Amino acid sequence: MAYSVKEIFYTLQGEGAHSGRPAVFLRFAGCNLWSGREPDRATAVCRFCDTEFVGSDGDGGGRFDSAEALAAAVEACWPAQGAAWPAQGAAWPAQGAAWPAQGAAWPAQGAAWPAQSAARPARGAAQRFVVCTGGEPLLQLDAELIAAVRARGFVLAVETNGTLAAPAGELWLTVSPKAGAPLTLRRGDELKLVYPQAGAEPERYAQLDFAHFFLQPMDGAEKARNTRLATEYCLAHPQWRLSLQTHKLIGIR
């Protein structure tokens, strides 16, 4: 399968449960709730999208002819860390000894030795993390791509409108329902509701099977009012937590 990607870039996740976490953003082109063209916004199902997802002309974007090619592009955005493991068969150091000039502890004696080419992360190094977004990523994300990216050591998160079924594979699933759109995905890791939306009130989703529930104030001319309303709702309904777009607050992508 070929993949059409708007952009790939490294940043901090700005929203939801992973806010502040370093991540590669993999933004797929296309959406099933809006064409991305401004003349169509007034008649779209989703009219408040703040993301450019049309075409493949963004940083790192393009057409990728295979899952392996796209997974390699994602990996290339993650900063290099760590140093090579010593050759297999090298003497094991005394218990508690540290790697030279690194400070990272050796694995427990008897642990499996990695491949000679494998990289040893520095102490405190984060798990690789990629956020698949759009547009609507589930129009293109498939089991083959999930497997290829996970094979490179990444945890995958998906930000979806919830109208399409998720492919097989281990994912952190963030669902953001939209008023007027059917909700197919009714369980996952976090439900992140842009607020307020007439026809998508929080009460409609409070009984769904998610670990985290977030209200995110709708951006735009009424952002201050929407932030106040979302704050008040969370205070009155402690099941819900406030999600702010912190990447916008600090001026990053």
N, C-alpha and C positions, 0 to 999 in steps of 0.2 A: 504494500500500500504506500502511496505517496502522501506526504503531509505538507499542507500549506501553512506557513508560520509567519506571523506578523513581525515578531521580534523575540530575541532571547537576550536577557541581561541579568547581571548580578546586582542585588540590592538587599535591603531589609524588608521582610514581610511587614506591612504596615497595619494589618487589620486582624481581628479575631484572636483565637487562642494562641497563635504563633507570632503575635505582634512583637517586633523587634528582632526576630530570628533571621540571620543571614540566609539568603535563598537565591537560587537561579529562577527567574521567571521565564516560563515558556508560554508565550502568548500565541495561541492558534488564531488563524484568520477565520472569520465567518461567525454568524449567530443565527439562531432560529427564531428569535423574538424581535429582531430589528435588522434591517439591511446594512446599517452603518452609514447610510446616506442621510444627510440632514433634511432633504425634502420629504423623506419618509417618516421622520420621527413622530410627527403629530398623529399618524395612523398606526404606529407600531404598537405591539403588545407592551414592550418595555420602552418607555419614553424618557427615562432619566439616566441612561447609560453615560458615563463620563470617560469612556475608554475608546481609543482609536484602534480598530481591529480589522479594517478593510485593507486588503492587499498583503504583500509580503516584502515591503520596502523598508521596514524598520531595522534597527541595529540587530545584526545576527539573523535577520529574517530570510526567507526564501522558500524554495520548494525542495523538500528532502525526499529522495526516492526510496528510502528504506528506513526501518526503525533503527538500525545500527548507525546510519549516518546522522540521524537526528539525535540519538543518544550521545554520540561523540561530540556533537555541537554543544549539547547541554554540559557535558563534562568539561569541555574546554573553557567554559565560563567560570567554573569553580576554581578558587585560588589554590595553587599548589602548596602542599604542606607536607612535612615529615621528611624522613630520610630512608634510604634503602635498608632492609633487614640485612643482618650479616649472613654469610653463606651458611647453608644448612650443614650441620655437623660441627659448627664452631662451638668452643667451650661455653657452657652455660655459666654465668657469673654467680657469685654468692647470693643467697636469698636477700632481697632488698636492695641489691646493687642497682645503680641507675645507668642508663645509656650515656655514653661519653658526650659531654657538652650539650646534653639535651634535657635531662631532668625527668624523662619519662620512665616509669618503672617497667622492668621486664615483665612479660606475662608469667603466670604461674608455671612452675616447672612441670613438664608433662603436657602442656598445652600444645596443640597442633602448630607446627611451624608453617608459616605462609610460603607461597611461591617466591622464588628468588627475586622476581621483579616487583613484588608487592611493596607498597609504600607503608611505612610505619608512621601513623599520625603523631604529631607532637602532643605532649600532655595537654589535656583540656581541649583538643581539637574537636570541633563540632561534627556531628553526623551530617553528611551531605544532604541537602534538602532542595527539592525543586517544586515549584508551584505551577501547575498546569492550569492556565486560565484562558480567557478570550476577550470578547466573543463567548462562544460556548464550546469549551474544550471537548465535550463528549461527542461532538459531531465527528471528531477525528481520532481521539485517543483510543487505542485498542490494546488488547492483551499483549501483543507482540512488542509494542513500544514500552509498555509498563515493564515487561521482563527485561528488555534491553537497558533501560535506565536503571532499574534496580540492580542489574548485574554490575553496574559501575559504582555501586555503593550508596545510591541515593534513596532517601525516603521520598515518596511522591505524595503531594497534596493536590487535590483537584477543587477548583472553585466553579461550581455549576449552578445553573438556574433550576435544576432538578426535574426538567421535563423529559429527560432521556435516561434510559437504564445505564448503569455503570458497567464497564467491561470487567472481566475476571482479573484479579490481581490485587495485591495489598495496597490500599490507598488510604490516605487521610481525606475524608470526604466532607467538604463544606458545601452546603446547599443554601442558596439564596432565592427563596420563592418570589415570584412576580405575580401581581394581581392580574387575573384574566388568563393565566397560563396553567395548564394541568400540572399537577405535582406527581411525578412518577416515583422519585426517590423520597421515601418517607422514613428513612433511617440513615444514620451516618454519625460522624464525629461532632460536627457543629452545624447548627442552623443559624444563619446570619441574615437577618431580615432588615432590609432598608426601610426606614420608618420616617414619617407615616406613609402608608399606601391604602387608599380606599379599596376595599375588597381583599386586602391582605393584612388583616389585623392580627396581632400576636396571638390572640385567643384561638385562632384557627389552627395554630401549629403547636401549641403548648403541650399537647398530649403525644406528640410524635416521639419516635425512639432516637433521640440525639443525646450525646453526652453534654453538650454545651449549647446554650441559647444566647444569642447576641442580638441587640438592637443597634443598628448603625444609622445615625441621622442622615437623611437624604441631603445631598449636596445641592448647591444652587443658591438662588436669591433668598430662599427662606432657611438657609442653613442654621442661623442662630436660633430661630424659633424651633426648628426641628430638633436641634440638639437639646434645647430645654424640654421639649415634649418627651424625647427619648429618655432623658435623665429622670424626669418625673415618673415615667412608666416603670423604669427599672427599680426605682425606690419603692414604688407601690407593689411591684411584682418581682420579688427577689430571685425568682427562677431565671430572670433575664439579666444579662450583663451588658454594659455599654461598650460598644466598639467604635473607636474613633479612627479616622484615616490618618494615622500618625506620619506616614510618609509625606503627606501634603503639609502637615504641620511643621515638619523640619526641612522641607524643600528638597526631597529626593524623589526618585521615580517610584 
